[in-house]
Each structure stands twice: as structure tokens, then as C-alpha cells.
Amino acid sequence: MYPAELVKPMREELTQAGFTELLTENEVNTIIQKEGTVLVVVNSVCGCAAANARPAVKMSLKNSNTPKYLSTVFAGVDSEATQAARTHMMPFPPSSPAIALFKDGELVHMLERHHIEGRPAEIIAENLVEAYNDYC
């Protein structure tokens, strides 16, 4: 587990952009089952989350179509919530960072770490925008 003071700015980068932190299995299960679209970001302390994932997610929200609900779990910190989110992301293996889009409780789009690491935030954002335009 990472110290709270270390991850606070990384958490705030998404919460200040309108994301709801999910801290428990119940919170994860409740939001994913909501009607409409739900974006779940598996946040991380790694460099590709800082340089690629978080900036890309924020850029993608400038699109006219966006998910109805924005949520995040933090890998290595919120173990219960992260495990619950990853269960919903199966058959994809655990990955952080990761970005998943659900529609009416069904996983419809997934970006794993290997889709994020080493790619510019702009390319990741474009990928998310395409998914929003298809599903939101």
C-alpha cells in the first residue's frame, strides 16, 4: 500500500476532473450496474498513468459525447475496490493503469496498460473519444 500523502495529488487529478472515487466493492458494483455509460479508470502511481492515462482521460472528456458516470479506483491503495473493478473487466487480466467503459453493466471498451504505456495521451484520448461516440 502506498502512503496517502503520496497518492493524494494523483487521486485529485481525476477527482478534480469530476471522477468519483470508489473505495469499496459495493460502490464499484453499484456504479457499474447503473443504466447508461460508466467510465472506470484504474489509477496508478506509475509514470504511464501520470504521463499518459490521466491526461488522456481528461482530454477525452472535451468531446460532446461522454460517459454519464466517471469513476476511479486506485491500484495499490484501494485493494477491495480495485479487485471488484477488475472482476468486472474480465476476461482482461489485471492491469494498471487501465480504462474501461461499461454500458448498462456490460464492458464495451477496454484499454489495458499495454495500450497506454508508451503512447501519447492524445492517441489514447482519440481512442476513448471513438468509444464515447459509439456507446455514449
Residue frames as qw, qx, qy, qz and C-alpha x, y, z in Angstrom:
[[0.000, 0.889, 0.457, 0.000, 0.00, 0.00, 0.00],
 [0.394, 0.418, -0.014, 0.818, 1.19, 3.47, -0.83],
 [0.183, -0.372, -0.480, 0.773, 1.08, 6.29, 1.75],
 [0.184, 0.805, 0.556, -0.097, -1.98, 8.55, 1.48],
 [0.072, -0.849, 0.087, 0.517, 0.15, 11.69, 1.13],
 [0.306, -0.264, 0.696, 0.594, 1.97, 10.18, -1.86],
 [0.192, 0.354, 0.826, 0.394, -1.16, 9.34, -3.85],
 [0.087, 0.694, 0.464, -0.544, -3.25, 12.38, -2.87],
 [0.155, 0.581, -0.258, -0.757, -2.23, 14.54, -5.87],
 [0.051, 0.076, -0.883, -0.460, -2.71, 11.57, -8.23],
 [0.067, 0.513, 0.839, -0.172, -6.21, 10.99, -6.85],
 [0.089, 0.703, 0.255, -0.658, -7.05, 14.68, -7.07],
 [0.010, -0.286, 0.577, 0.765, -6.02, 14.86, -10.70],
 [0.149, -0.274, -0.857, -0.411, -9.10, 12.77, -11.51],
 [0.125, -0.623, -0.703, 0.321, -11.48, 13.85, -8.75],
 [0.016, -0.564, -0.043, 0.824, -10.98, 17.49, -9.70],
 [0.153, 0.133, -0.641, -0.740, -11.97, 16.50, -13.24],
 [0.665, -0.061, -0.060, -0.742, -15.28, 15.12, -11.94],
 [0.613, 0.068, -0.785, -0.056, -14.43, 11.50, -11.17],
 [0.726, -0.534, 0.133, -0.414, -15.92, 9.73, -8.16],
 [0.105, 0.451, -0.866, 0.190, -13.50, 7.65, -6.12],
 [0.879, -0.198, -0.282, -0.328, -14.73, 4.14, -5.48],
 [0.101, -0.604, 0.701, -0.366, -13.35, 2.69, -2.28],
 [0.553, -0.113, 0.755, -0.333, -15.39, -0.47, -1.72],
 [0.140, 0.096, 0.926, 0.338, -16.65, -3.47, -3.64],
 [0.186, 0.656, 0.691, -0.240, -20.23, -2.30, -3.11],
 [0.121, 0.760, -0.041, -0.637, -19.50, 1.14, -4.59],
 [0.027, -0.330, 0.748, 0.575, -17.92, -0.47, -7.67],
 [0.135, 0.287, 0.938, 0.141, -20.75, -2.94, -8.18],
 [0.170, 0.719, 0.509, -0.441, -23.39, -0.24, -7.71],
 [0.145, 0.703, -0.201, -0.666, -21.95, 2.21, -10.23],
 [0.050, -0.220, 0.835, 0.502, -21.14, -0.38, -12.91],
 [0.139, 0.397, 0.907, 0.038, -24.71, -1.66, -12.83],
 [0.193, 0.584, 0.237, -0.752, -26.19, 1.81, -13.40],
 [0.595, 0.643, 0.472, 0.101, -28.14, 2.44, -16.56],
 [0.267, 0.953, -0.133, -0.041, -26.09, 4.28, -19.15],
 [0.749, 0.444, -0.318, 0.375, -22.35, 4.53, -19.56],
 [0.620, -0.769, 0.138, 0.071, -19.75, 4.34, -16.83],
 [0.564, 0.632, -0.437, 0.303, -16.04, 5.03, -17.25],
 [0.794, -0.596, 0.080, 0.085, -13.79, 3.30, -14.71],
 [0.421, 0.740, -0.453, 0.264, -10.15, 4.34, -14.54],
 [0.880, -0.370, -0.131, 0.267, -7.77, 2.08, -12.65],
 [0.060, 0.946, -0.257, 0.188, -5.38, 4.75, -11.44],
 [0.915, -0.088, -0.131, 0.370, -1.77, 4.04, -10.56],
 [0.359, -0.845, 0.161, 0.362, 1.41, 5.66, -9.28],
 [0.721, 0.024, 0.443, 0.531, 3.36, 4.61, -12.37],
 [0.136, -0.400, 0.267, 0.866, 4.74, 7.00, -14.92],
 [0.009, -0.206, -0.744, -0.636, 2.42, 5.88, -17.70],
 [0.134, -0.721, -0.671, 0.105, -0.58, 6.78, -15.53],
 [0.215, -0.705, -0.115, 0.666, 0.89, 10.23, -14.90],
 [0.096, -0.396, 0.452, 0.794, 2.08, 10.97, -18.44],
 [0.138, -0.041, -0.791, -0.594, -0.48, 9.09, -20.48],
 [0.179, -0.446, -0.876, -0.044, -3.61, 7.72, -18.78],
 [0.103, -0.661, -0.497, 0.553, -4.78, 10.59, -16.58],
 [0.044, 0.440, -0.209, -0.872, -4.08, 13.32, -19.16],
 [0.109, -0.069, -0.807, -0.576, -5.75, 11.23, -21.89],
 [0.115, -0.547, -0.822, 0.112, -8.88, 10.65, -19.86],
 [0.038, -0.658, -0.274, 0.701, -9.19, 14.35, -19.09],
 [0.053, 0.292, -0.487, -0.822, -8.64, 15.28, -22.76],
 [0.065, -0.236, -0.904, -0.350, -11.27, 12.78, -23.87],
 [0.029, -0.608, -0.694, 0.384, -13.91, 14.50, -21.75],
 [0.066, 0.446, -0.104, -0.887, -13.81, 17.54, -24.02],
 [0.041, -0.145, -0.836, -0.527, -15.81, 15.50, -26.55],
 [0.483, -0.182, -0.086, -0.852, -19.53, 16.23, -26.97],
 [0.881, -0.216, -0.331, -0.261, -20.36, 12.60, -26.10],
 [0.091, 0.475, -0.751, 0.450, -19.02, 11.45, -22.75],
 [0.409, -0.230, -0.875, 0.119, -19.86, 8.75, -20.21],
 [0.443, -0.717, -0.296, -0.449, -22.72, 9.51, -17.84],
 [0.715, -0.694, 0.081, 0.004, -20.68, 8.41, -14.82],
 [0.472, 0.655, -0.493, 0.325, -16.96, 8.92, -14.22],
 [0.796, -0.581, 0.122, -0.113, -15.28, 6.78, -11.58],
 [0.439, 0.624, -0.604, 0.228, -11.87, 5.65, -10.47],
 [0.891, -0.450, -0.005, 0.062, -10.20, 3.06, -8.27],
 [0.085, 0.852, -0.511, 0.077, -6.57, 3.26, -7.20],
 [0.926, 0.100, -0.346, 0.113, -4.42, 0.16, -7.67],
 [0.578, 0.176, -0.498, 0.622, -2.08, -0.50, -4.77],
 [0.104, -0.200, 0.374, -0.900, -4.21, 1.63, -2.46],
 [0.665, 0.012, 0.237, -0.709, -7.90, 0.72, -2.65],
 [0.055, -0.213, 0.964, 0.150, -7.47, -3.05, -2.88],
 [0.378, 0.356, 0.799, -0.304, -11.11, -4.03, -2.36],
 [0.459, 0.720, 0.140, -0.501, -12.45, -1.61, -4.96],
 [0.193, 0.607, -0.645, -0.422, -9.68, -2.38, -7.45],
 [0.187, -0.056, 0.979, 0.052, -10.29, -6.12, -7.19],
 [0.441, 0.532, 0.624, -0.365, -14.03, -5.60, -7.69],
 [0.387, 0.745, -0.167, -0.518, -13.45, -3.41, -10.75],
 [0.066, 0.462, -0.827, -0.313, -11.04, -5.95, -12.23],
 [0.385, 0.183, 0.893, -0.143, -13.64, -8.69, -11.77],
 [0.494, 0.700, 0.340, -0.389, -16.00, -6.69, -14.00],
 [0.253, 0.766, -0.426, -0.409, -13.19, -6.22, -16.54],
 [0.498, -0.166, 0.837, 0.156, -12.67, -9.95, -17.11],
 [0.971, -0.061, 0.019, 0.232, -11.58, -11.64, -19.31],
 [0.375, 0.779, -0.290, 0.412, -8.90, -8.95, -19.43],
 [0.724, -0.180, -0.463, 0.478, -6.07, -9.65, -16.97],
 [0.357, -0.856, -0.197, 0.319, -5.38, -7.22, -14.11],
 [0.540, 0.383, 0.125, 0.739, -3.63, -4.13, -15.38],
 [0.183, -0.917, -0.231, 0.269, -2.82, -0.71, -14.05],
 [0.386, 0.283, 0.241, -0.844, -3.37, 1.75, -15.32],
 [0.135, 0.293, 0.885, 0.335, -6.45, 0.61, -17.22],
 [0.322, 0.197, 0.063, -0.924, -9.52, 2.34, -18.59],
 [0.090, 0.274, 0.948, 0.136, -12.85, 0.56, -19.01],
 [0.384, 0.016, -0.092, -0.919, -16.14, 1.74, -20.47],
 [0.129, 0.262, 0.943, -0.157, -19.33, -0.02, -19.39],
 [0.384, -0.087, -0.259, -0.882, -22.78, 0.41, -20.85],
 [0.793, -0.248, -0.102, -0.548, -25.79, -0.83, -18.88],
 [0.762, -0.462, 0.433, -0.137, -23.46, -3.01, -16.80],
 [0.928, 0.239, 0.204, 0.203, -21.65, -4.58, -19.77],
 [0.410, -0.565, 0.378, 0.608, -17.97, -3.98, -20.57],
 [0.651, 0.710, 0.265, -0.039, -17.93, -2.44, -24.07],
 [0.505, 0.764, -0.242, 0.319, -14.42, -0.95, -24.38],
 [0.783, -0.577, 0.064, 0.223, -11.14, -1.65, -22.60],
 [0.419, 0.774, -0.384, 0.279, -7.68, -0.12, -22.63],
 [0.887, -0.374, -0.111, 0.248, -5.05, -2.15, -20.81],
 [0.427, -0.757, 0.241, 0.432, -1.64, -0.95, -19.71],
 [0.547, -0.069, 0.578, 0.601, -0.06, -2.11, -22.97],
 [0.281, 0.730, 0.498, 0.375, -2.49, 0.19, -24.84],
 [0.216, -0.971, -0.107, 0.012, -1.42, 3.11, -22.61],
 [0.613, -0.591, 0.295, 0.434, 2.28, 2.70, -21.90],
 [0.454, -0.185, 0.520, 0.700, 4.47, 4.42, -24.47],
 [0.209, 0.597, 0.610, 0.477, 1.57, 6.01, -26.36],
 [0.048, 0.169, -0.092, 0.980, 0.93, 9.75, -26.39],
 [0.188, 0.356, 0.657, -0.637, -2.02, 10.93, -24.33],
 [0.409, 0.387, -0.165, -0.810, -3.57, 12.42, -27.48],
 [0.407, 0.132, -0.825, -0.370, -3.74, 9.00, -29.18],
 [0.113, -0.221, -0.909, 0.334, -5.29, 7.41, -26.09],
 [0.257, 0.398, 0.341, -0.812, -7.81, 10.26, -25.87],
 [0.442, 0.277, -0.475, -0.708, -8.75, 9.74, -29.53],
 [0.305, -0.043, -0.948, -0.080, -9.35, 6.05, -28.83],
 [0.015, 0.352, 0.744, -0.569, -11.62, 6.93, -25.91],
 [0.327, 0.376, -0.001, -0.867, -13.50, 9.55, -27.94],
 [0.415, 0.113, -0.740, -0.517, -14.25, 6.93, -30.60],
 [0.233, -0.232, -0.926, 0.188, -15.64, 4.65, -27.89],
 [0.131, 0.395, 0.460, -0.784, -17.73, 7.50, -26.44],
 [0.385, 0.299, -0.307, -0.817, -19.12, 8.28, -29.89],
 [0.412, -0.004, -0.860, -0.300, -20.07, 4.61, -30.34],
 [0.406, -0.311, -0.841, 0.176, -21.57, 3.98, -26.90],
 [0.118, -0.357, -0.479, 0.793, -22.48, 7.25, -25.16]]
